[in-house]
Amino acid sequence: MDLFEQHRQTLMESEAPLAARMRPRTLDDYVGQDAIVGPGRLLRRAIQADQLSSLLFYGPPGTGKTTLAQVIANTTKAHFIAINAVLAGVKDIRGAIATAQELRGQHGQRTILFVDEVHRFNKSQQDALLPWVENGTVILIGATTENPYFEVNKALVSRSRVFQLKPLGPDDLRQIVHQTLTNVERGYGDLNLQIDDDALDHLVNIANGDARALLNALELAVETTPDSRISLAVAEESIQRRAVLYDKEGDAHFDTISAFIKSMRGSDPDATLYWLARMVYAGEDPRFIFRRMVIFAGEDVGLADPNAVVVANSCAQAFDRVGMPEGRYPLAQAALYLATCPKSNSVMGFFDALATVEKEREADVPNPLRDANRDKKEFGHGQGYLYPHAYRDHWVDQQYLPTGLQGNVFYQPSNQGYEDTIRIEVARKREAQLAAVMEADLPEVLTFGPTDRAQEQWLQRTMGNVGEQLRQVCDRIYTTLSPQRHHVLLDLNAGLLTWEALRQVPEGGVYACAPTPEICAALQEQAQTLTDLARPIFLSTPLAALSKTLATEAPDILFEGIVGRNVLKSFTNRQTLLMQLANRLPPKGRIVLAETIPFRTLRLYSLLSTLPTELFRKLQQAEDSLYTHDPERYWDLDAVAGWFEGTGLVADVELMKMPTSLAVTRQLQARWFGEESRYMSHLAQTLADQDLATIRQAYKRELSTSVTWETSIVLVSARPANPPQKKTP
């Protein structure tokens, strides 16, 4: 680079728009999208480790797609090539591939190809790129405002991990403004600018989650006012209209009409009018809206209000007659009518009937229902038909379905509106009709992103090696926790819950606490078949040292979910541990623990029926004392709430009774009743040797096969008592 070229680039950077100058250069500068690049998230770890695979960034303008790509360019050791799909063609792709091949062959260096607006590539351009992504010549990073599952080559999508970027939140936008006003080199830090709170609120609101729109408005406000203070009036002049993220062919179009329909289905007239206004304001074709409302009247209202389709169709005709802008009145009228009328989707029974028709194509029309005008004499078609109008109430019970389908029910009336008035009558006639049929030979009548089949098979194998009860407990824990795909989870006792966590948070991260180095090594060996980024992060530490280990291994990580099984029941310093865990939760984080209650376990003596009464009483007293002599270990349900006092957590508890069939093997009998068993040793403290021998023989005699064992488990769900309010810069 000569002196003149260097001067030209410096000049361009200094005169670039504010949004370009303030573009973050590192992950630490990047604002927003914590769900995918926050501490502990999969993508952040991949960027920091420089272990990227092909990626697709999908989201509306101004959410940081291109910026994130540039952050990767500044971080990776790979060669970075950026092209824009609007300006580039097959020639540019071939040039990038040639460069990538040369660098790989001569220097062993990887190449990352960033394609902005990748959805703009036509089919031939995407096809030209595909083989080089498949063989690893380039790592593709694509950015698109359109849903890649609709607009990008399916083969490219299947070989990429899709990350959806959401519009930035108000706090994120305020942080960006703060950075701009304090950055001396690239922002306005040298101007000592002041911005009024109401002016900032206005700019943030108008930006509508778009950082670029926000910075453009801020730049206009700063450049057009001689004062060092930006007031509300200045802010209002700098941006006159909210940016509408609406493309009649894109996601906003489909997402907004979806929100509109779901609001009508939910009988919310306020939300219905809001989404309708959003579409009208954006210039949506009212005829398209009317078509969807006519469909809605049949699908979601149906016979709950038979007039719904009439009203929707009449309003559509009225709109065609009067046009805009007055046509907004019948548009709003139809929407309000559909939102406020009763709902029923019983018409969906048609599709059940359609599925049956596809399966039973050759079911014959019953003879009484056949056309008698042509073949009555020769074949007897129509013979036996009962004319309903000739009977009382214009109805008679007879066979209408094919013989093999008698008893099938397709229509299920709801209890809403008009349909509620016919529901009982339909049921009564259906019962009478079925009773009249002499022959009743009734026929016999589950995503997002690429799936790693090998990983899934491996996880399934781990699940298959545990008992049914453990699977049930695992399911209950994660049902209660309800983690999102991008969450970071901590498993307090690495094992079963860890493997399930990998399924639950594929775009997040999983940390797992292994109490000993031996257990940690065994788990790491199990996880060897997974890729580096897909593996959990194992922490080799006992629970007592967990806080110290986390401070070293994951100092900045907050866990949206912390799970564990039988963590607290035998832990001595429970409150200290719970307070440490509370400090690792975000405001909406949750701890879910499943703790077996030893005190409520099934007593072995309850399985005996042949002992003498007095000896049984002695056995009962001796065994019960095993669960009462140590309150720290043998606690009951009412003790759980006390564990959380003073920890900053609020806990909800639920008792679960879990029966299971337990096979009584020789090994289990030896464990229970052998010479060195803890159980028999405890009994020996109060019972004579002869009594012990009698008890042991009774157990071996009566517990020879299997027993139904009931386990009591308390499910604890804890959350921060007073979530702190998020501070703004």
LONUDO-136132 format. One record per residue: x, y, z of N, C-alpha, C in turn. Coordinates in steps of 0.05 Angstrom, whole numbers, plus 5000, padded with zeros to 4 digits. Layout:
N
XYZXYZXYZ...
This chain:
729
501749765000500050005000501850255000501450424979503050674978501850884996503251114997502451335015499651445007499151474981496651584972494251394978494651124975492550934981491950935011494050955028493650965057492051205065492751435052491251685058488351665050487851535026485151505017483451345036484551115046483050945064482551085091484551235100484151385125481951595122481951725100479851925094477151795093476951565079474351425077473351345104475051245121474251155148473251385164474551615162473751855178471151975168470651945142468252065130465951865127466351615136464351415134461951485152459551385146457251435163457851335191456451445211456851375238456351075243454350955230453750675234456050505225457450585204459850435194462150475213462550715223464850775241464550625267462150595277461650475303461250175302461650065279461349775278463349635296462349455314464149315333466249155318468649135330470848985318471548735333470648705358471148465374468548375387468548135398466248025412465548185437467648295450467148455474465648715467466048825443464749065435461849015424461348765417458848695404456548715424454448845416452148895434449748745424448348605443445948465436446448175427444248035420444347765411445747575432445147635458446347465478445547175476443247125464442246855461444046685444445646805426447346645409450346705413451046935423453846995427454547085455452647055474453147115502455146925514456146975538458146805551457146515553458846335545458246045546456645935522455646115504454146015481455945885461454645705446456045535427457545705407456245905395457546065374459846225385459546335409461746485420464246305425463646065435465845885440467245805414465645765393466745695367468445915355467546165358469046395348471646425363471546405390473946435407475946205402474845965396476645735391477445715362476445895345476945895317476345615305474045515312473145255302470445275289470245465270467645515257467045315236464545245234463545095211461745295195460545205173458945385157456545485173455945745170453845875186452046035168449546065176447646245164446446425185446846695182445646885200443146995188440946975202438347045191436947235210436147465200434747655217434247915202432548095213431948345200434348535198434148745182436348935180437049055206439649115210440549265233440849105258440848835256441048665280443848565285445648615266448448545271449548315256448248235233449148005218451948055205452148275190454648345178456748415198455948545219457848615241459048365253457348165258458347915270460247775251459747795225461647675206464347825207464248085210466748245211468248185237466748135259468048055284469547795280468247605266469547355260472047395243471847585224474147645207476447745223475847905244477948025261479047825281477647605285478347405305479747165294478847065271479746815260482546835248483946615248486546595234486146515205483746445197483146375170483146615152483546575126483346795107480446865103479747115104476947205103476447355076474447255062473647375036470647455039470047705033467247805035466247885007463947785000462647874975459647934981458448094963455648164966454148024943452047874950450647724930449247894909448748144916447448324897449348394874451948424881453948524861455548294850455748074864457547854855456147654837457747514821456647304804458347054806457846874788459346614788462346664785463146874769465946934766467247004792465847154809466947234835467146984853465246804852465346564868467746394859468146364833470446214824473146334832473246604832475646734841476246684870474146694887474446644916475246354920474146164905474845884908477745834900478645974878481445944869483346044891482646264903484346364925484446174948482146064955481945874977483545624972483445524947484945284940488045334942488845564933491645634933492645654962491145794979492045825007492045565022490145395015489945135028492244955019492844964993494944784983497744874990498245134990500945234994501545295023499545385038500045475066498445315087496545145078494845005097492945185112492345415100490545605113487645575103485845575123482945565116482045835105479745825091478546065080475646085088474846305099472046365106470946555084468746465071467446625051464946735062464847005066462447135076460847245052458347155050456547245029454247395041454247655038452147825048449747805029447347795041444847765026444947515008445647295021446147055006443546954991441247035001438746954988438447084960440047284954439947414928441347254906443047064915444246874895442046714881442146694855440246514841441146224844439546044833440045764837442745674826443545774803446045704791448445794807448146034819450346144836450545974861448345904873448445744897449445464891448745354868449745094860452745094856453745324845456645344840458145354866456945444887458245474913458145204929456045044925455544814941457844614943459044524920461144314923463544404939464144664939466544764954465944784983463344824990462644805018462644525028461644335011461544055018464343935023466344005006468943885010470744045028469744255040471244405060473244605049473144655022474944855011474445135023471945205027471245445041469245395064469345555084467345555105465445785099462945725094461045935086459746065110459746335109458146485128456246655111453746595112451746745097450046925115449247155105447447335119445047385102442747375114440247405099438047515116436347685104433947785118431547605114431847405097429647225090430146955103427946815108428146555120429846365102432146275111433846115094432545845086430645745101429345495095427545525071426945765063425245815039426945935016428946095023430246245002433146154996434245975010436945875006436845584998438745504981438945224972438845044996437044844994436644655017439244515024440844445003443344315008445244485024445344745018447044935033446044955062443344975066442244995093442844745109442644515097443144265111446044235120447844375107450744365115451544605132449644755141450244995157448644995182449645125202448045175226446845455224444145455228442645705225442445845252443146095253442846265277440946495270438846515285436946735280437546965298438047205287438547445302435847595305435247685329432847825335433248125335431148285331431448575334432548635362434248835363435548905388433549025407433948965432432149065453432849355460430949495474431549775482434049815497434649625516437149655531439649625514439549455494441749425475442149685459439949805450440250045434441250275451440450285476441450495494444450455499445350205501448150155505449750245480448650205456450050285432450250595431448150735440448351025441450451115461450550985484452551045504455351005493455850785479458450735467459150955447457151045431457651245411458351515424456951585445457451845458460051855474461151615480463651615496466051535480465751435455467951355439469251595425471751655433473051885422474051845394475051595388476251545363474251525340472051385344470151335323467451455327466851545351464251655357464251955362462752035383462452315390463552375417465552205426466652245453468052505457469052635435470452885437468653125436466053085433464153315431462753385457463053205477461653255503458653295499457453115483454553145477452853045500450553175504448553085523445953025508444652815515442152735502440052705524437852845521435752835541434552555541433552475565432352205568430052165549428252365547425952325529426752315500428952455493429952445465431152165459432652055479433751795475431551585473429451605490427251425489425851435462425651675451424351695425425951565403428551615403430251495382430251195384430351085409430350795413427750675403425550815410422950715402422550715372423450925359423050955330424950755315427250695326429150515313427950235310426150155328424749905325426649665323428749665341430549445342432849455321432949665305434949685284437149875292439549765298441749935307442650135285442550045260443350225239441550465237438850425239436950645239437350825262438050715285438550875309440951055305443150945295445551105292445251305270443851245249443351435227441751675238439751615255438151835266439852005285441451865301443252015320445152185305446352085284448252235267446852485256444452455245442952685234442452885256441652795280441152985301443553135309445852995311448353135319449353325298449253245272450353405251448653645244446153645252444353865244443754055266444854015290444454195312447154305322447354565325449854685335450254645365448154575379448354545408449654275416450554265440451754015451449653855465447153925462444953795476442853715455442053455456439953355437437353335453435553505446432953505459430953335445428553305456426553145444425753265417425653525415424953655390426953595368429553595375431553525355431353235347430853065366430552775360428152725341425952875346423552835330424052935301425653145298426253245271428153055256429752915270431852745258430652495245428352405255427152165244424052195247422752205225419952285224418052045225418951815219417151585215418451325224417051155238418050905246418550725222420950605222421550425200419850175202418650105180416849875179418349635167418849435183420249195174418249005162417449065137415248915125415848885095416048635087416448565059414248375051412748455030410448295023411248015014413747965009414647705001416347565021416747705044418647595064417347515090419047465110418147365135416247545150416747815148415048005162412147975152411847935127409147895115407847655128409147425128407947185138407647185169409647305182409547315212407247495221406847725207404747905216401947795210401547675187398947555182398447325202400647175209400346965229399547075256400747295264400047425290397147525289396247625266393547725262391547495266392047265252390247035254390146915282392446895294392646785321391246965342391347225337389847405355386847375352385847345327383047285323382247025336383946825332383446555343383346565373385046735385385046775414382946965425381147065407378947245415379947495429382147605418383247855429382748075408380648235411380048445391382148665390383448725412385448935413387848855396388948615401391148525386390448485356387948405351387048375324387248635309386148855321386249115308389149215305390849155325393649245323395049125298394848855296396248725274394948795247392348835247391048925223392149205215392449375234393449645229396349625219397949445230400749415221400749345191398949165183398949075155397949295137395849435145394749655128396849885126398149945148400150155149402450095130403149835128405449755112404649725083402049755076401249735048400449465039399749285058398849015051396349035034395948845015393548834999391148755016389148925019386848855035385348595025385548544999384248304989385548055000388148065003389547845016388647805044388248015059387247995087384447885087382747975069380047865068380047575061381747485043381847195036382547035061384447135077385146985101382946995122381347205123379147215142376847025133376347005108374346815099375146525105377746465101378746205109378446165139379146365154378946355184376146295193374146425179371346385187370546095185371545955165370945665162372645495180375245555183377045385198376845415228376545665238376745715266374145795280372145875264369545945275367545725269367345655244365645435235362845455245361745235255358945225263358445355290360545445304360045595328358545855322358945965298357446195288357346165257355246035246355045995217355046255202354346485215354246745201357046865197359146745209361746865207362746875178362446665163363346665135361646865119359046895127357347085113358247365117358947435142359847705149362547765135364347575136367047615124366747655094365147495081364747515052363347775045361347855060359848105055361648345058363348345079365148575082367248585060368048355049369848355027368548475002366048404997364548514975364148814979363648905003363349195009365949345003368149215010370749345005371149384975370549174959370849194930369149424919366849484931365149684921366049964928367150004953367850274962370850344959372550134960375450184958376650324982379150414979380550555000380250854997380251005018380850925046378450835062375950885051373550815066373250515070374550365052374450075055375649965080377050125095378150035121375949975141373650105138371350055156370449765154369649665131368849375129371149185136373649275131375949105137376149075168375849285182375949275212373549135223371249185210368749055220368948755218369848645196370148365193372148245213374348385217376448295237375248285265373848495273372648505300370548295303368848245283366848045285368047765289370047705274371347445276372847405302373947625312375447615338373547575361371147675360369347665383367247445382367047305360365047085358366146835371364446645379365446395390366946235369368746055379370545915362370045615362370445485339370345195337371945105313373544905316374944795293374044515287371444455293370444195287370444125258370644325240370744275212373244115204375244115222377643955217377043655215374643575224373843295221373843215192373543405174373643345145376343215137378543315149381143215142381642935154380342885177380442605187378942415167376642515157375242355137376842315112378242535104379942515080382142315083383342315107385542115112384441835111381941795121380741535120380141455091379241635075378641585047381241495033383441635039386041555026386841275034386141195058386840935068384940715060382340795057380240595051378940665024380540675003379540754977377340574966377340324972375540134960373140064977372540234998370140185014367640224997365940034996363540044979361440224990359940354972357640504981355440304990354340345014352140165022349840155002348739924998346839884977344440074979343340125003341040315005341740594995344340674996345140944988345740974959345840754944346540764916344240884900344940984876343041104858341140894848338540934854336540744846335340804818336041034807334841104781335840934758338240814761339440674738339340374741339940274765340339984768338539864789336339984795334639874816333539604808332639574783331339324775333339104772335639154759337538944753339038864778340039054794341838994816340639064844338239184844337039254870338339484884339739654868340939894880338840074892339440174916337640354930335540214947335439954944333439804959334039814989331939875005332339885034332840165044333040365027333440645035330940745050331340875072329240995088329241295084327141405074326941685068326441845094328442005103328242135129325742305132324942445111322642625113320042475119320042225115317642065120317441985150319242065166319341985194319142225212318642165237318342385257321042535259320842785262323142965264324942955239323942835217325442825192328142675195328042465211330542315216329842025222331441835213331241555218333941435220334341245238336941115241337340915219339540945204340240755184343240785178344240595162347140585156347740785134349640975139350641155119353541115112355141025131357940975126358240695114360440645099361040375090361140185114360539935109360439745131362939735147365239735134367739715148368439965165366940175161367540435175365440505195363540335200361540395220362840425247362140645261363340705286365340925285366440985261368341205259366941475265368241645280367241905287369242115276368242285258369842495246369142775257366542815261365643075270365243075300366543265314366343295343365343575349362743615354361743875359362943995384363544265383364544405406362144485423362744615446360744715464360545025461361145125438361245415433358945505415357645725422355645855405353545665395352845695369350745535356351345245359353845165357354644885357353844745383353844905405353044785430350144705430348444845414345644775413345044515398346944435381346544185365348143955376349944005394351843805403350443565415348643605433347243385446345543225426344243375408342543235388344243075369346543175361348343015344349142755359349842785384350742545399348442345402346042445407343742265410343242115385343242245362342742115337345041915330347441995336349741825331349541565347348741585372348441345389346241165378344041285370341841125359342640985333344141135317345041025291346940795295348740815313350640595318349240355330347240405347345740185359344140035338343340165317341740035296343439865277346039895278347739745260348239465272347539265257347838995267350738895266352238985247355038905244356739145250358639105267360439325275363339245274364339165252367139095249368739355247369439455270370839715271373739685261374639855244377439835235379339945256381739855253383739975270384140265261382740325278383040605270385940705280413642845295413242835304414043015284424244185246425144245268427044445260428944485269430344725263433344665262434444705241437344665239438044385231440444335221441244075212441543885236440743625232440843425253443343255249444843225271447243055271446242775279445942595259444842335265446642175284449142195280451042035297450742135326450642395330450342495357447742405370445542415355442942335366442942045373444141875356444241585362445841535387447941675390449641645414448041725439446641945438445042035461442841835467441641715447439641525452440741275466443141205459444340975473444841025502445541265508445941335536443341325552441241415539438641395552437741105556438340935537437440665539438840495561440940605573442440455593441540525621439440685624438440755651435640645654434740645679432140535685429840725677427440605676425140765668424540985688425040935713424441135733426241375730428841335724430641555720429841715695428941585675428041735651425641905658423841805675421541965683422342205699424242165717425142385733426542595715428142505697429442685678427442845662425342715652423342855637421943065654421342995679419943185697421643425702424243385706426143605711426143805688426443705664426643885641423943995633421743855638419143965634418644205652419544185677419244405696421144635689423544575680425444775674424744925648423744785628423044895601425245065590427644945585429845105574429445175545430645395536430645475508433245375495433145355468435345235453438045375458437945635465440445785468441345805497440045685516440745715544443345575551444545665572446845525584445945395610446445135612445544975634447844865650447444825676449344695694448044455707449344225704448543975716450243925740449043915764450643895789451743615794450743415781451843145783451843015755454043055741454242975713453442695708451842655687450842395680448442415662446342275670443842265654442842545647442642725666441642985660443343145641445943085641447743215622447143145594446742895588446242815561443642925551441542935568439043055560439343355555441043485571441543765568442543835540444243655529445343695502443143715482441043545485438743555467437143815471436843905496435144125502436344395493438944425493440244685487442444655466441744575442443744525422445244775413444145015417445545265410446645415434446345285458447345405482449945265491449945185516452245055527451444895552453044685558452444515580454944475597454844545623456944495642456044275661457744095668457043875685459143835706458243795731460043765754460443475760462943375757463743105763465243105789464342945809465442975836468342875839469242695822471942585824473242585796475942595796477342575770476642315755476242095769475641845755472941855741470841975754468242005741468442195718469942405722470242605700471542475676473642315680475042185658473141985644471541845659469641655647467641795630466542015639464542165624465842295599468242395602469542505578470042285557470642045566470941825547468341765533466041775548463441735535462841945514463842185518463242405500465142435477466942245474468942265453467842265425465542125422464342115395463142375386462742565404461642815397463843005388463043205372464943405364465743575388467943715385469043885408466944075418465544215400463644425407461044305418460444055410457943925419458243795446460643765456461043625482460343805505459443685527459143845551461843925562461944135579464344215592464344095620466043895625466043765651467843905671466843945695468244075716468843855737471443785739472243575758472543705786470343695801470343825828468043715844468443685870466143625888464443865891461943835899460144055902461144265921462544175942463544365962465444565950466844495929468744675916467744785889465144745884464144825858464445125853463845285873463945575869466745665861468745555875471545625868472245535841471345295833471945185806470745365785468145445789466845615769468245885767469145985789470546245788473046235770474245995768476545955752475845875723474045685720473445565694471345725679469545855692467346005678466646245695468446435697467946665715465646845707465046875682462947065673460346925665460146665669457846515659455546525679453146595669450646565684449046335672447846175688446445945679443445995680442145975657439246005656437845775671439145545672438045315686440245155700439645075725441444905741439744665749440744425743439244185748440943995765439543815778441043615794439143405805440243175812438642955823440042855848438642865871439642775896442242925903442043195900444343365906444343445935442043515946441843625973441343425995440343195988439343016010441542926029443942906020446142826037448243046040447743286029449643506031449343646058451443696071451243796098450844106099452244256082452044546082450344636059447644576061445944616038445544916032445145076052444545366048446845506034449345446042451645566029451745496000451245245993451245165965449045305950446645325962444445455948444945745943446145875962446846165958448946195936450846015934452846025913451445985885449645795885448145745860446445985852445146115872443446345867445046565853447546595861449246805849449946755820449446505811450046435783447546435766445246535776442746545761442246825750441346855725440347105716437547155729436347395726433847455739431647245734431547135710429446935703430546655703432846605716433946335717432346165737432945905736431445715753433245475760432945385785434245145794432044935797432444695786430544475788432044235798431244135821432543905833430543685839431343445836429643215844431143075866429843065890431142955914429442725924430642485925429342255937429142295967426742235978426242266007426641996021428941956034429441696047427241626068426341826083424441776104421841656094421141716069418641616057418941366040421341256041421741016024420140786034419640586017418140346025419740196046418340116067419639966088419639666080421939546085422239256077420339086093419839166118418038996134415238976123414439176107411739176095411438956074413638836065413538626045413238346058413238336084413138076098410238026108409537776109406837706118406837466137409137336142409137086157410537106183411437336192412837356217410837356240411637246263409937266287409437566294407137616306406337896312408438046328409337926350411238066367413838126353414837926338417337966324417038176302414738176289414238376268414238656280413038686305413038946318415839036324417538846334420338916339421839006314421338856292422638926266421739196257419139256260418039516251419439746266419639716293420939926309423839956301425239736297428039756291428539876263426939796243427339906217426540206215424440286229423540566229425740736242427040636262429140796275431440856256431840686236433940736216433440996201430941086199430341326184429741566201430041546227429441766245431741846263433841686264436041746283437841966273437742036247439542236236437942436219436842646232435042836217436442976195439143006195440543136173440442976148440242706151440142536127437342436121435942376142433242266138431142476145430742656126428942886129426342816115424242976121421642936108421043186091418743186078418143386058418043666070417143696095416843956107419544086113421743936112424344056117425544206093424444156069425644256045425544566044423244676051422944966050425045106068425644986090427645106108430445126096431044946078433644956065434145216049431945326039432145556021431845826036431345826062431146066077433846216078433746476071436146626072438046596048437146446028438946396005438346585982436246745984435446915961433846775940432946535947431346375928428546315939426646305921423946215928423445945916422645755932422445475923419545375923418845235902416345095901416944795902415444645917416044355920413644195912414143965900412043785891412943495897411143345910411743075917410942885894412742705886412242515866412442235877410442065873410541785880411141625855413241475855414041335831414341035837412240875831412440585834413940455811415440255817416840105797417139815805417439645785417739355791420739305795421339195818424139145826424638845827426438755811427238475811429038415835428238225851429738145874431737925867434138005860436237825852437837725876439437525872441237435893443037655903444037815884445738035891444338235909441838295902440338485918439738365946439038115947438637995973441138005990443337955978445937965993446438246003445738445986446138725994444338796017441938696017440038766038440438606064440838336060440738156083443238006088445438066074447937926079449237996105451337856112452637886137453738166141454538306119455738566121453838786113451238736110449338936102448839136124448639386117448139606136445339566150443539466134440839416144440839216167442038986162442138786183443838866207445939016201447539116223446039306241444239466230442639636246440639486262439339286250437439116265438838976288441338896284442838746305443238906330442939176329443339336352441039296373438739206364436439176382435238896381435938726362434638466360436738246365435638026376437337796383438137646358440337496360441337346336439137156325437637026343435636836334433436986319432637226329430637386314431737466287434237536285435437616260435437386240436037146250436036916232433236866221431136886238428436846230427537056209428337306214427737526196429037486169431537396169433037356144431737136128431036916141429736696127427036776115425536946130422937036120423237206095425237386096425737556072426537386048428337196051429237036029426936866018425136786036422836616027420736776012420137016021417937166010418737355988421337425986422237605965423937455945422737255933424237085915424237175886422237345877422037425849422237725846420137865849420138155846418038275864418438545869416638695886416038955873413739075880413139345871414239545892416239695883417639875901416740165894415940315915415040585911417040775923417940965906419941165914418541435916419141585937418041855940420242055933419642235915421542435905420242705907421742895918420843175918422143325895420543455879421443615857421543905866423844025867424244295877424844475853423244685851423744895830424145155844426545265842427245515856428045735836427345975843427946205827428746435845430146645834430946875850428547005862428747075888426447195902425747475891427747645888427347915878429247965856428447895831430347935808431148225806433748285805434648565803433848695776433248945777432649095753435049155737434849105711437149145693437749445690440249515695441049795693441749865665441050105658441750205631444150395634445750415613448050585614447250885617
